[in-house]
Amino acid sequence: MSVNLVAFAVTNYVSRGYLSPNQLPLGILVPVHLIEQAEFALDRTQEFLQAIEMYTARPFSLPKLDGIVINDFIYLSMENWGLMTYDTKFLLYTPGVTNLAQTVDIVKIITHNLMHNYFGNLVGISWWSYTWMTEGFATYFEYYMTDEYFPELRMSDIFVIEYMQRSLYEDALISTRPMTNYVEDVFDIDVVFDGVALRKGPSVLRMLDHVLGKSTFQKGIRYFLEEMAYDIAEPSDLYRNLQRAVLEDQALPENLTVADFMYPWEHVVGYPLVTIMRNYQSNEIVINQRRFLFQNNEDDPECSCWYIPLSIATATNPDMGNTKPFAWMQRGTKELVLTGSGNHSWTSNDWVLFNVQQTGYYRVNYDTENWRLLATELHQGPPFKIDTLNRAQLIDDSFNFAYSDVIEFPIALNIIKYIREEAEFSVWTTANKHLISLNRRLEGPTYTQYFGRFLRHLTVDLFRKLDVFENVNDEESARITFLRPIIVDLACRSGLGICLTATRVLVMAEALTGQRLVPQEQSSVYYCHGLKNANWQTYLYFWNRLHSLTNDQERHHLVNALSCYQSSSSVYDLLLTTSVIDTIEIVYGMLERFSILSTAFRNGHVRVVINFLKDHHEDVAKTYTFNHRMDEALREMSGYLRTEEDVTEFEEMLQIFFEAGHLSSFQIAGIRQEMEHNQKWINENKDQIEEWISNFFDPVENSSSTKHISLGIVFFGILLKLFF
């Protein structure tokens, strides 16, 4: 057993437990008053352990398995062998309180830790340099295994949206590292538990799964666990066992081995940008590869480093169920020419799309005409020929290219303007990320006239269709339940009157009646926008309610909303309570403090946050601590500076932190670089985007009549919830 997996617990907890079908004692250890909340986690532990045992063809390796809760656990969970540890909000389940998103988190984290019992525990790694192996398998399978438990949510799609797309952003920075990266000291060990291990690792394993085929991949995994059980492994051990399965199934081209394919993905920094240039006369496609870097002022020696699996769909044959490579781009090949054949053919009027279901870990750029053809196809509306994941991919790739000056920003805007016809929450999750980013960057005196107007155009129809109430229809799907708060948030941010009024009325009515009226899913969205225009009595009600709640899952909704309140002085006072040591009346978890701080600067109170941190930095150092979360918060906050005065105050705050020893010069340099990049982007792109939006709209827009009708529906809905 690796020493980092040893755990002992001395408590007065009680155990909820039973024997699994394989006669394995399973238990969840909790304080006695929480015993009923452990049942859900216990059942899921048994259920998913059985699924993993079937997938791996190996029973669990120890004579018992327990889970134990730890309040405000800094690591959220840990896969200690035989005694897995969990933060309370990621294990305990309360019917009627734990919402769907929180339920998904519980199931994912349980599955993640169970997978570690095979990858990390049963088979260890020879050194921390290979952390991506253990974290990669645990993270990939936490989504793969939970797909069957949440079939409607398509968890495998959510993995791409939440993990892979984020990894593609992080891994495009000049400061990234290769997957296998030698470490020497304790600081380096902390560093390897980063986005490369936690997000790139599982994304590359997902690509390998699709390249080999699921049955071959599974067979190779079984060989690996069989050979390396109770031992330590390196990537070469994994590749050897996968290659054994490949040879049996003839799953790769003859001149390519698993080790050859994986070497550049493991050892080369970053990932490729695949550029598609079409000859519309000869119908040839010319493809090249180079490393993609996010910021246009960064450079890297030209690199044709990767073996790239190229899957393709076309307007003539839009089959997106087949993710096997149509062609391979070999390592060292700078240019590849493709011509159509069989089912993969195209004409000059057809769009072509590469990286089907975004199974390959790379971005794809097209010539301007093909981008136009893809945008035109999207604007045909449902039923879409282009698959859900590829619609999200087109949005994500085009915006990242626009931010890095690979393409003009109007190309990305032409892609995303179709989104008003989109009903899949996974695609909207990707769109939301980029719309929120633009919203933040384009706030200011011209916002209402330009980007606010464009955002209202994208969301108003869906807002009217979904309304602000959950479960309006008993048959409502889970995907719609997840979609609603995204639309409500964007619509309210755009200044849509019916949204702002509806959320304010909901929140004030809840404060007056004491009856919960806000939807359970992502309640913080409704509380935040409602509190922006609510009165003091409403704010005070929710302040008192927060401090009367002991359930972390209930508290989550309010800690992510209270600092949205319109009054700057009230928000300052709220932040002040987070900087003092907990009292009998006021108790915060570490994550709650950061949630309140971040929510404040994200919702119009950036100067309040700066003043609070300047005035009380010594107390903040004791209660928040200046850890990686504070570093991330300050980097994000630098993107919300709107005036020269904001920048000056922010700089003064950073200087205070440096002189007090809270931040290093290296950290401050990184934060300043982020701030300067944001300011530079606004100066270079704001006018061009506003000009595009101006040309997009007709000069007349009148929605006053529908506004009156919609508000009537809102009030009627509230009455129904109160009295029926």
Secondary structure, DSSP 8 states (H G I E B T S, - for coil): --GGG--------EEEEEE-TT--EEEEEE-GGGGGGGHHHHHHHHHHHHHHHHHHT---SSS-EEEEEETT-TTSEE--TTEEEEEGGGT---TTTS-HHHHHHHHHHHHHHHHHTTBTTTEEESSGGGHHHHHHHHHHHHHHHHTTTSGGG-HHHHHIIIIIHHHHHHTTSTT---SS----SHHHHHHHSSHIIIIIHHHHHHHHHHHH-HHHHHHHHHHHHHHHTTEEE-HHHHHHHHHHHHHHHT-S-TT--HHHHHHHHHHSSS-EEEEEEEETTTTEEEEEEEE--SSTT----------EEE-EEESS----S--S-SEEE-TT--EEEE--BTTB---TTS-EEESGGG-SSSEEEE-HHHHHHHHHHHTT-SS-SS-HHHHHHHHHHHHHHHHTTSS-HHHHHHHHGGGGG---HHHHHHHHHHHHHHHHHH-STTTTTTHHHHHHHHHHHHHHHH-S-TTSSTT--HHHHHHHHHHHHHHHHTT-HHHHHHHHHHHHHHHHH-S--S-STTHHHHHHHHHTT--HHHHHHHHHHHTT---HHHHHHHHTTGGG-S-HHHHHHHHHHHTS---SS----HHHHHHHHHHHHHTT-HHHHHHHHHHTHHHHHHHT-SSHHHHHHHHHHGGG--SHHHHHHHHHHHHHHHHTTSS-HHHHHHHHHHHHHHHHHHHHHHHHHHHHHHHHS-S----HHHHHHHHHHHHHHHHHHHH-
